[in-house]
Amino acid sequence: MKIAICEDEKAIADEIKSHVSSYVSGYNLEAEIDVFECCEDFIGSESVYDLALLDIVFDGKSGMDAAREIRSRGLKTTIIFITAYNEYVFEGYEVGAFRFLLKPIDEASLKAAISGFMTAYLEKSYIIVPINKKTLNISLDKVMYIEASEKHSIVRCLDETYQSIKSISDFQAEIRSLRFFRTHRRFLVNMKYITEVEGNVITLSNGEKVEISRRNIANFNKCYMNYLKYSI
């Protein structure tokens, strides 16, 4: 994940970077965070960011100018504005701002904004499922599990089951959502559909049971607790 912070006050920028890094790591993800002291440098960057935290008021180009540049390039970067002035809120709607944080920044507000971004970031994912001579884009939200079966994979959805030539390892590499866990070599499970965990056996909402390999139990328990904590 790539995140940009555009803030000309170094102490504030460093504090934001520290908090954002901590929040993102709570989802077991790593973020590459770039800090810019002026909007010109940010606008001139060739990097594509998933999230940009932009102060609005600068000498020269403003954070609003930077946001307009992002949108003019057709980029879907999530924008969180940082400002000491309420009057920019309505202008921010023009560029699809996700949140506004007022200075001095409250840590709880920053955490809530990043948590909201992370939820949207993880929930919008799709997987590409090649089936015979056609390819489907399937929302991860509909996938209960993916099962390895000889030379193909079975993608079990809420209302349909697909057989794909794509391997379960390829699916695992593609999926960025932390809702999915590889319980053992045969199953990649969407934790959203877990209704019960007993020992090394999980029960899914459709009644099916899947085993967790013994070497994965400790990591599964940690990931599942994190999922429950951050999915509320």
ZADO-1210 file (C-alpha; in nm, 4 decimals, padded with zeros to 6 digits):
<atoms>
<atom x="00.0000" y="00.0000" z="00.0000" code="MET" pos="1"/>
<atom x="00.1290" y="00.3476" z="-00.0877" code="LYS" pos="2"/>
<atom x="00.0353" y="00.6489" z="00.1264" code="ILE" pos="3"/>
<atom x="00.1281" y="01.0147" z="00.0817" code="ALA" pos="4"/>
<atom x="00.1330" y="01.2823" z="00.3522" code="ILE" pos="5"/>
<atom x="00.1527" y="01.6405" z="00.2306" code="CYS" pos="6"/>
<atom x="00.2163" y="01.8667" z="00.5315" code="GLU" pos="7"/>
<atom x="00.4626" y="02.1544" z="00.5680" code="ASP" pos="8"/>
<atom x="00.4927" y="02.1351" z="00.9474" code="GLU" pos="9"/>
<atom x="00.7484" y="01.8608" z="01.0079" code="LYS" pos="10"/>
<atom x="00.6386" y="01.7799" z="01.3636" code="ALA" pos="11"/>
<atom x="00.2786" y="01.7282" z="01.2502" code="ILE" pos="12"/>
<atom x="00.3873" y="01.5263" z="00.9454" code="ALA" pos="13"/>
<atom x="00.6056" y="01.2993" z="01.1589" code="ASP" pos="14"/>
<atom x="00.3258" y="01.2464" z="01.4093" code="GLU" pos="15"/>
<atom x="00.0747" y="01.1610" z="01.1362" code="ILE" pos="16"/>
<atom x="00.3208" y="00.9210" z="00.9717" code="LYS" pos="17"/>
<atom x="00.3858" y="00.7409" z="01.2998" code="SER" pos="18"/>
<atom x="00.0155" y="00.6984" z="01.3781" code="HIS" pos="19"/>
<atom x="-00.0812" y="00.5939" z="01.0244" code="VAL" pos="20"/>
<atom x="00.1986" y="00.3354" z="01.0113" code="SER" pos="21"/>
<atom x="00.0816" y="00.1938" z="01.3435" code="SER" pos="22"/>
<atom x="-00.2838" y="00.1777" z="01.2373" code="TYR" pos="23"/>
<atom x="-00.2050" y="00.0061" z="00.9068" code="VAL" pos="24"/>
<atom x="00.0207" y="-00.2512" z="01.0751" code="SER" pos="25"/>
<atom x="-00.2752" y="-00.3388" z="01.2964" code="GLY" pos="26"/>
<atom x="-00.4278" y="-00.4915" z="00.9829" code="TYR" pos="27"/>
<atom x="-00.1107" y="-00.6954" z="00.9235" code="ASN" pos="28"/>
<atom x="-00.0299" y="-00.4806" z="00.6196" code="LEU" pos="29"/>
<atom x="00.2770" y="-00.2780" z="00.5344" code="GLU" pos="30"/>
<atom x="00.2598" y="00.0733" z="00.3952" code="ALA" pos="31"/>
<atom x="00.5156" y="00.2747" z="00.2038" code="GLU" pos="32"/>
<atom x="00.4600" y="00.6282" z="00.3342" code="ILE" pos="33"/>
<atom x="00.6026" y="00.9305" z="00.1510" code="ASP" pos="34"/>
<atom x="00.6054" y="01.2732" z="00.3175" code="VAL" pos="35"/>
<atom x="00.5991" y="01.5931" z="00.1089" code="PHE" pos="36"/>
<atom x="00.6634" y="01.9408" z="00.2497" code="GLU" pos="37"/>
<atom x="00.4993" y="02.1186" z="-00.0452" code="CYS" pos="38"/>
<atom x="00.2208" y="02.0410" z="-00.2892" code="CYS" pos="39"/>
<atom x="00.4403" y="02.1022" z="-00.5943" code="GLU" pos="40"/>
<atom x="00.6603" y="01.8067" z="-00.4984" code="ASP" pos="41"/>
<atom x="00.3565" y="01.5872" z="-00.4404" code="PHE" pos="42"/>
<atom x="00.1963" y="01.6870" z="-00.7716" code="ILE" pos="43"/>
<atom x="00.5257" y="01.6231" z="-00.9495" code="GLY" pos="44"/>
<atom x="00.5583" y="01.2721" z="-00.8104" code="SER" pos="45"/>
<atom x="00.5001" y="00.9875" z="-01.0562" code="GLU" pos="46"/>
<atom x="00.3858" y="00.7521" z="-00.7801" code="SER" pos="47"/>
<atom x="00.0239" y="00.6388" z="-00.7593" code="VAL" pos="48"/>
<atom x="-00.1068" y="00.6454" z="-00.4022" code="TYR" pos="49"/>
<atom x="-00.3880" y="00.4511" z="-00.2413" code="ASP" pos="50"/>
<atom x="-00.4322" y="00.7233" z="00.0219" code="LEU" pos="51"/>
<atom x="-00.3269" y="01.0881" z="00.0406" code="ALA" pos="52"/>
<atom x="-00.3490" y="01.3003" z="00.3555" code="LEU" pos="53"/>
<atom x="-00.3314" y="01.6595" z="00.2338" code="LEU" pos="54"/>
<atom x="-00.2973" y="01.9785" z="00.4286" code="ASP" pos="55"/>
<atom x="-00.4972" y="02.2413" z="00.2408" code="ILE" pos="56"/>
<atom x="-00.3132" y="02.5671" z="00.3097" code="VAL" pos="57"/>
<atom x="00.0391" y="02.6080" z="00.1695" code="PHE" pos="58"/>
<atom x="00.2479" y="02.8858" z="00.0200" code="ASP" pos="59"/>
<atom x="00.1979" y="02.8289" z="-00.3515" code="GLY" pos="60"/>
<atom x="-00.0243" y="02.5440" z="-00.4683" code="LYS" pos="61"/>
<atom x="-00.2776" y="02.4240" z="-00.2116" code="SER" pos="62"/>
<atom x="-00.3861" y="02.0796" z="-00.1034" code="GLY" pos="63"/>
<atom x="-00.7066" y="02.1419" z="-00.2967" code="MET" pos="64"/>
<atom x="-00.4977" y="02.2036" z="-00.6107" code="ASP" pos="65"/>
<atom x="-00.3211" y="01.8731" z="-00.5485" code="ALA" pos="66"/>
<atom x="-00.6543" y="01.6936" z="-00.5101" code="ALA" pos="67"/>
<atom x="-00.7827" y="01.8406" z="-00.8370" code="ARG" pos="68"/>
<atom x="-00.4643" y="01.7213" z="-01.0089" code="GLU" pos="69"/>
<atom x="-00.5206" y="01.3695" z="-00.8728" code="ILE" pos="70"/>
<atom x="-00.8720" y="01.3630" z="-01.0108" code="ARG" pos="71"/>
<atom x="-00.7697" y="01.5149" z="-01.3460" code="SER" pos="72"/>
<atom x="-00.5398" y="01.2137" z="-01.3946" code="ARG" pos="73"/>
<atom x="-00.8335" y="00.9810" z="-01.3352" code="GLY" pos="74"/>
<atom x="-00.6796" y="00.8415" z="-01.0160" code="LEU" pos="75"/>
<atom x="-00.9020" y="00.6862" z="-00.7468" code="LYS" pos="76"/>
<atom x="-00.6725" y="00.7877" z="-00.4595" code="THR" pos="77"/>
<atom x="-00.8623" y="00.8257" z="-00.1328" code="THR" pos="78"/>
<atom x="-00.8185" y="01.1838" z="-00.0077" code="ILE" pos="79"/>
<atom x="-00.8219" y="01.2944" z="00.3556" code="ILE" pos="80"/>
<atom x="-00.7856" y="01.6691" z="00.4033" code="PHE" pos="81"/>
<atom x="-00.6099" y="01.8240" z="00.7005" code="ILE" pos="82"/>
<atom x="-00.7091" y="02.1812" z="00.7737" code="THR" pos="83"/>
<atom x="-00.7633" y="02.4425" z="01.0406" code="ALA" pos="84"/>
<atom x="-01.0481" y="02.5985" z="00.8449" code="TYR" pos="85"/>
<atom x="-01.4046" y="02.4637" z="00.8192" code="ASN" pos="86"/>
<atom x="-01.4878" y="02.6636" z="00.5054" code="GLU" pos="87"/>
<atom x="-01.3043" y="02.4177" z="00.2790" code="TYR" pos="88"/>
<atom x="-01.5416" y="02.1308" z="00.3545" code="VAL" pos="89"/>
<atom x="-01.7907" y="02.2024" z="00.0763" code="PHE" pos="90"/>
<atom x="-01.5132" y="02.2616" z="-00.1763" code="GLU" pos="91"/>
<atom x="-01.3733" y="01.9237" z="-00.0817" code="GLY" pos="92"/>
<atom x="-01.6862" y="01.7486" z="-00.2050" code="TYR" pos="93"/>
<atom x="-01.5909" y="01.8557" z="-00.5589" code="GLU" pos="94"/>
<atom x="-01.2878" y="01.6267" z="-00.5482" code="VAL" pos="95"/>
<atom x="-01.4563" y="01.3447" z="-00.3583" code="GLY" pos="96"/>
<atom x="-01.2800" y="01.3952" z="-00.0257" code="ALA" pos="97"/>
<atom x="-01.3178" y="01.0969" z="00.2054" code="PHE" pos="98"/>
<atom x="-01.2707" y="01.2796" z="00.5372" code="ARG" pos="99"/>
<atom x="-01.1720" y="01.6165" z="00.6847" code="PHE" pos="100"/>
<atom x="-00.9473" y="01.6326" z="00.9908" code="LEU" pos="101"/>
<atom x="-00.9349" y="01.9629" z="01.1767" code="LEU" pos="102"/>
<atom x="-00.6155" y="02.0908" z="01.3373" code="LYS" pos="103"/>
<atom x="-00.5038" y="02.0285" z="01.6005" code="PRO" pos="104"/>
<atom x="-00.5522" y="01.6683" z="01.4909" code="ILE" pos="105"/>
<atom x="-00.7269" y="01.4466" z="01.7415" code="ASP" pos="106"/>
<atom x="-00.5697" y="01.0990" z="01.7502" code="GLU" pos="107"/>
<atom x="-00.9084" y="00.9290" z="01.7781" code="ALA" pos="108"/>
<atom x="-01.0363" y="01.1138" z="01.4701" code="SER" pos="109"/>
<atom x="-00.7263" y="01.0191" z="01.2714" code="LEU" pos="110"/>
<atom x="-00.7613" y="00.6555" z="01.3738" code="LYS" pos="111"/>
<atom x="-01.1305" y="00.6530" z="01.2783" code="ALA" pos="112"/>
<atom x="-01.0479" y="00.8031" z="00.9376" code="ALA" pos="113"/>
<atom x="-00.7753" y="00.5461" z="00.8660" code="ILE" pos="114"/>
<atom x="-00.9984" y="00.2614" z="00.9885" code="SER" pos="115"/>
<atom x="-01.2722" y="00.3797" z="00.7540" code="GLY" pos="116"/>
<atom x="-01.0273" y="00.3901" z="00.4656" code="PHE" pos="117"/>
<atom x="-00.8933" y="00.0430" z="00.5467" code="MET" pos="118"/>
<atom x="-01.2429" y="-00.1046" z="00.5557" code="THR" pos="119"/>
<atom x="-01.3211" y="00.0384" z="00.2124" code="ALA" pos="120"/>
<atom x="-00.9762" y="-00.0612" z="00.0794" code="TYR" pos="121"/>
<atom x="-01.0172" y="-00.4240" z="00.1802" code="LEU" pos="122"/>
<atom x="-01.3855" y="-00.4633" z="00.0946" code="GLU" pos="123"/>
<atom x="-01.3726" y="-00.3451" z="-00.2666" code="LYS" pos="124"/>
<atom x="-01.1547" y="-00.6312" z="-00.3905" code="SER" pos="125"/>
<atom x="-01.2387" y="-00.8703" z="-00.6708" code="TYR" pos="126"/>
<atom x="-01.0740" y="-01.1854" z="-00.7974" code="ILE" pos="127"/>
<atom x="-01.0352" y="-01.2915" z="-01.1575" code="ILE" pos="128"/>
<atom x="-01.1663" y="-01.6440" z="-01.2117" code="VAL" pos="129"/>
<atom x="-01.0792" y="-01.8062" z="-01.5479" code="PRO" pos="130"/>
<atom x="-01.3358" y="-02.0735" z="-01.6392" code="ILE" pos="131"/>
<atom x="-01.2915" y="-02.2666" z="-01.9648" code="ASN" pos="132"/>
<atom x="-01.2930" y="-02.0000" z="-02.2377" code="LYS" pos="133"/>
<atom x="-01.4326" y="-01.7146" z="-02.0293" code="LYS" pos="134"/>
<atom x="-01.3196" y="-01.5071" z="-01.7334" code="THR" pos="135"/>
<atom x="-01.5327" y="-01.3846" z="-01.4435" code="LEU" pos="136"/>
<atom x="-01.4713" y="-01.0981" z="-01.2016" code="ASN" pos="137"/>
<atom x="-01.6149" y="-01.2095" z="-00.8687" code="ILE" pos="138"/>
<atom x="-01.6493" y="-00.9920" z="-00.5595" code="SER" pos="139"/>
<atom x="-01.4533" y="-01.1330" z="-00.2657" code="LEU" pos="140"/>
<atom x="-01.7503" y="-01.0539" z="-00.0469" code="ASP" pos="141"/>
<atom x="-01.9413" y="-01.3369" z="-00.2167" code="LYS" pos="142"/>
<atom x="-01.6646" y="-01.5971" z="-00.1892" code="VAL" pos="143"/>
<atom x="-01.6964" y="-01.8365" z="00.1052" code="MET" pos="144"/>
<atom x="-01.3810" y="-02.0336" z="00.0323" code="TYR" pos="145"/>
<atom x="-01.1474" y="-02.1534" z="-00.2407" code="ILE" pos="146"/>
<atom x="-01.0530" y="-02.5211" z="-00.2429" code="GLU" pos="147"/>
<atom x="-00.7615" y="-02.6887" z="-00.4190" code="ALA" pos="148"/>
<atom x="-00.8713" y="-02.9939" z="-00.6187" code="SER" pos="149"/>
<atom x="-00.6161" y="-03.1840" z="-00.8263" code="GLU" pos="150"/>
<atom x="-00.5271" y="-02.9619" z="-01.1264" code="LYS" pos="151"/>
<atom x="-00.7880" y="-02.6933" z="-01.0638" code="HIS" pos="152"/>
<atom x="-00.9566" y="-02.4910" z="-00.7891" code="SER" pos="153"/>
<atom x="-01.3142" y="-02.4760" z="-00.6683" code="ILE" pos="154"/>
<atom x="-01.4437" y="-02.1274" z="-00.5904" code="VAL" pos="155"/>
<atom x="-01.7433" y="-02.1655" z="-00.3587" code="ARG" pos="156"/>
<atom x="-01.9672" y="-01.8588" z="-00.3550" code="CYS" pos="157"/>
<atom x="-02.2920" y="-01.7877" z="-00.1768" code="LEU" pos="158"/>
<atom x="-02.5086" y="-01.8697" z="-00.4766" code="ASP" pos="159"/>
<atom x="-02.2791" y="-02.0522" z="-00.7164" code="GLU" pos="160"/>
<atom x="-01.9744" y="-02.2799" z="-00.7369" code="THR" pos="161"/>
<atom x="-01.7082" y="-02.2413" z="-01.0061" code="TYR" pos="162"/>
<atom x="-01.4270" y="-02.4693" z="-01.1185" code="GLN" pos="163"/>
<atom x="-01.1187" y="-02.2800" z="-01.2344" code="SER" pos="164"/>
<atom x="-00.7848" y="-02.3753" z="-01.3846" code="ILE" pos="165"/>
<atom x="-00.6227" y="-02.1161" z="-01.1594" code="LYS" pos="166"/>
<atom x="-00.4319" y="-02.2610" z="-00.8631" code="SER" pos="167"/>
<atom x="-00.5216" y="-02.1844" z="-00.5029" code="ILE" pos="168"/>
<atom x="-00.1728" y="-02.0353" z="-00.4564" code="SER" pos="169"/>
<atom x="-00.2366" y="-01.7958" z="-00.7446" code="ASP" pos="170"/>
<atom x="-00.5664" y="-01.6922" z="-00.5865" code="PHE" pos="171"/>
<atom x="-00.3950" y="-01.6415" z="-00.2513" code="GLN" pos="172"/>
<atom x="-00.1283" y="-01.4191" z="-00.4078" code="ALA" pos="173"/>
<atom x="-00.3985" y="-01.2088" z="-00.5767" code="GLU" pos="174"/>
<atom x="-00.6224" y="-01.1606" z="-00.2752" code="ILE" pos="175"/>
<atom x="-00.5228" y="-00.8681" z="-00.0545" code="ARG" pos="176"/>
<atom x="-00.8174" y="-00.8899" z="00.1855" code="SER" pos="177"/>
<atom x="-00.7256" y="-00.9940" z="00.5378" code="LEU" pos="178"/>
<atom x="-01.0615" y="-01.1678" z="00.5638" code="ARG" pos="179"/>
<atom x="-00.9106" y="-01.4681" z="00.3850" code="PHE" pos="180"/>
<atom x="-00.6943" y="-01.7236" z="00.5621" code="PHE" pos="181"/>
<atom x="-00.5169" y="-02.0322" z="00.4241" code="ARG" pos="182"/>
<atom x="-00.6237" y="-02.2892" z="00.6832" code="THR" pos="183"/>
<atom x="-00.4102" y="-02.5559" z="00.5183" code="HIS" pos="184"/>
<atom x="-00.2869" y="-02.6441" z="00.1708" code="ARG" pos="185"/>
<atom x="-00.6372" y="-02.7202" z="00.0398" code="ARG" pos="186"/>
<atom x="-00.8517" y="-02.4345" z="00.1728" code="PHE" pos="187"/>
<atom x="-00.8479" y="-02.0548" z="00.1577" code="LEU" pos="188"/>
<atom x="-01.1394" y="-01.9412" z="00.3764" code="VAL" pos="189"/>
<atom x="-01.3311" y="-01.6140" z="00.4022" code="ASN" pos="190"/>
<atom x="-01.3479" y="-01.5491" z="00.7770" code="MET" pos="191"/>
<atom x="-01.6677" y="-01.3500" z="00.7277" code="LYS" pos="192"/>
<atom x="-01.8544" y="-01.6799" z="00.6917" code="TYR" pos="193"/>
<atom x="-01.7118" y="-01.8518" z="00.9988" code="ILE" pos="194"/>
<atom x="-01.9826" y="-01.9199" z="01.2573" code="THR" pos="195"/>
<atom x="-01.7882" y="-02.1408" z="01.4998" code="GLU" pos="196"/>
<atom x="-01.4327" y="-02.2365" z="01.5862" code="VAL" pos="197"/>
<atom x="-01.3730" y="-02.5503" z="01.7900" code="GLU" pos="198"/>
<atom x="-01.0179" y="-02.6718" z="01.8264" code="GLY" pos="199"/>
<atom x="-00.8770" y="-02.7012" z="01.4770" code="ASN" pos="200"/>
<atom x="-01.2176" y="-02.7163" z="01.3053" code="VAL" pos="201"/>
<atom x="-01.4139" y="-02.4172" z="01.1770" code="ILE" pos="202"/>
<atom x="-01.7788" y="-02.4218" z="01.0776" code="THR" pos="203"/>
<atom x="-01.9023" y="-02.2015" z="00.7949" code="LEU" pos="204"/>
<atom x="-02.2429" y="-02.0364" z="00.7653" code="SER" pos="205"/>
<atom x="-02.3621" y="-02.3046" z="00.5212" code="ASN" pos="206"/>
<atom x="-02.2778" y="-02.5814" z="00.7711" code="GLY" pos="207"/>
<atom x="-01.9606" y="-02.7007" z="00.6009" code="GLU" pos="208"/>
<atom x="-01.6611" y="-02.7739" z="00.8221" code="LYS" pos="209"/>
<atom x="-01.2979" y="-02.7034" z="00.7384" code="VAL" pos="210"/>
<atom x="-00.9906" y="-02.8139" z="00.9297" code="GLU" pos="211"/>
<atom x="-00.6997" y="-02.5891" z="01.0256" code="ILE" pos="212"/>
<atom x="-00.3578" y="-02.7514" z="01.0030" code="SER" pos="213"/>
<atom x="-00.1858" y="-02.7730" z="01.3392" code="ARG" pos="214"/>
<atom x="00.1016" y="-02.5490" z="01.2315" code="ARG" pos="215"/>
<atom x="-00.1479" y="-02.2770" z="01.1319" code="ASN" pos="216"/>
<atom x="-00.3675" y="-02.2768" z="01.4433" code="ILE" pos="217"/>
<atom x="-00.1776" y="-02.0087" z="01.6380" code="ALA" pos="218"/>
<atom x="-00.1591" y="-01.7744" z="01.3387" code="ASN" pos="219"/>
<atom x="-00.5247" y="-01.8381" z="01.2533" code="PHE" pos="220"/>
<atom x="-00.6365" y="-01.7489" z="01.6070" code="ASN" pos="221"/>
<atom x="-00.4392" y="-01.4223" z="01.5902" code="LYS" pos="222"/>
<atom x="-00.5734" y="-01.3294" z="01.2456" code="CYS" pos="223"/>
<atom x="-00.9297" y="-01.4228" z="01.3338" code="TYR" pos="224"/>
<atom x="-00.9213" y="-01.2125" z="01.6509" code="MET" pos="225"/>
<atom x="-00.7881" y="-00.9197" z="01.4459" code="ASN" pos="226"/>
<atom x="-01.0638" y="-00.9727" z="01.1899" code="TYR" pos="227"/>
<atom x="-01.3321" y="-00.9702" z="01.4589" code="LEU" pos="228"/>
<atom x="-01.1818" y="-00.6611" z="01.6193" code="LYS" pos="229"/>
<atom x="-01.1588" y="-00.4531" z="01.3024" code="TYR" pos="230"/>
<atom x="-01.4754" y="-00.5742" z="01.1284" code="SER" pos="231"/>
<atom x="-01.7096" y="-00.4286" z="01.3918" code="ILE" pos="232"/>
</atoms>
